[in-house]
Every structure is written in C-alpha cells, then in structure tokens.
Amino acid sequence: MRGLIACLLVLPYRFRVPLCGWVMAQMIAPLAGWRDRIRANLALVLPDLSVREVARMTRSVPDNIGRTVIEIYSGTDFIARANALPLEGAGVAALEAARAQGRPVILATGHFGNYDAVRAALIARGYPLGALYRPMTNPGFNAHYVAAIGTIGQPLFAQGRKGMGQMVRHLRSGGMLGILPDQRASGGEKLRFFGLEALTALSTAQMALKYGADLIPTYAIRQPDGLTFRIIVDAPIGPGTAEQMTQALNDNLEALIRRHPDQWFWIHRRWKPVKPR
C-alpha cells in the first residue's frame, strides 16, 4: 500500500485520485474480500436493490474509498481544494456562534464521502478542530498514516488513555473535536441503524453532555466529478439522554446514506451479530 501511494503521488492530482479509485475497486477490493462484504451488508439492510445496482455498488464503494485514501495522502493539493469549499446547512450558524463564544463543539461524521475534507475545510477557516482516530494494528503503516492525516491539521488524539486525556483538555478549553462514531462498538448499546440492531458507542453523546458541547453532524458529499465535495453542517442534535442523542446521529447518517448509498464505507462489519449479555 505504501508503495502504491508513493507511485500515485508522482502523478498530477486530477489523475492520481481517479486512478487510485480504479486500483482499489478493480484490484484490491476483490483480493480483500470487500465485494462479498458489500453484497452481504446490502442484502441485509437494502434487500430490494436490483442485481445491477448491487454490482455497481461493489465497484463504486471501493472506488470512493480509494479516492479518499490518496486524497488524504495528497497533503497540500487536497488542502488547497478543501479550502475553497463553502459551508452549507442548518448548523453553520450554530457552529460559527460556538467559535465566537469559545464553546466546545463535537462534530460527528461518518465513513462517508471523504470525512477529512470536513476537517481540512474547517481548519482552513480557523476552527480549532482536533480529531480522534483509531490507531491501525500495523505499527509501520500507522506511523505513515498518522503523518498524513497530521498534515491536514492538528491536534490529533489517538484512542487510549493518553489520547483521551489530551482530548478532554482540548474540549474544556473550548476546542472542537471530530469523531466518526459509525463503526461497530463491541461494548456499545443496541441502537437501530437501517432498521436493525447495531452496537453503537454512546461516548460521543456522553462527552457532549458532560462538557456542554454542541453535537453537530457534518459530512463531505463527493460530487459527480469525483474530485470536489459539498461540506454539509447539519443542525445540532438536541439535548436528551446519551441513547436518544446517539440514535439521532444514527438516523441522521442513515438518511444521508440513503440519498448517496455508494459513498458510505459498506466494507465495515456494522451489523455483526450481537451476542447475548
């Protein structure tokens, strides 16, 4: 993967991005078993899709993932494009007000479009946005990956005791935090996602409640040219219990995925069978 990325970065941006999408869709996805996993997830939650649409999704989902990977590694080229993207949506005013007042904000996004386009666009506008990330199991590639996402902006907080402490201090100082809470959490609550039980971590909503942070869904929707995005800032999630707020995040993301199904990372085991407690 590192060799592939290095080779692609030699090419002009407008060529490297679609080429990485093609390589991911046509070469890596079949070898990694992604096509079977995408089919299984779609059969589970969107069983009415036509055979033709499912076949298209097995190509378009890895293509978007490939584009996302090389965009993140493209550093200044990617940042320059994200800088020019306007902010849209019902939550823009709330986001601007929080920054003006020095209040903390948690921006909840998902493995959709290119989630780091949101971070790049906001950091370019001076928002004090940090990001929580899950370290990869391969130490060599993890260091490579962290260096790439660190180029887009700082600070970064690794999941774990040390990273959590740094993240809490950032929020308490009025900082903003980006989180992707759309993966299966083994110790999470049984909430609904596409009408089925999906173990979901409540920690995002719990932090918002504990530190008085606005909880705002944000997304980057890839546009038909495959290179640009719309940055959407939805209205803040209203206060409630952590379960209610997290379910609202699930519902918000689900509605977006239904409008743009090929932009979510269907390769994750989001609906892995829930074991009895």
HUVENBEL-V939623 format. One record per helix or strand. SS is the DSSP state (A for helix, B for strand). FROM is the first residue (numbers start at 1). LEN is the number of residues. If there is no record, write none. Layout:
ss = {SS;SS}
from = {FROM;FROM}
len = {LEN;LEN}
This chain:
ss = {A;A;A;A;A;B;A;B;B;A;B;A;B;A;B;B;B;A;B;B;A;A;B}
from = {2;13;34;51;76;87;92;105;112;115;129;139;156;161;176;189;196;203;214;229;242;261;264}
len = {7;20;12;22;8;2;10;5;1;10;5;14;3;12;5;5;5;9;9;8;18;3;1}
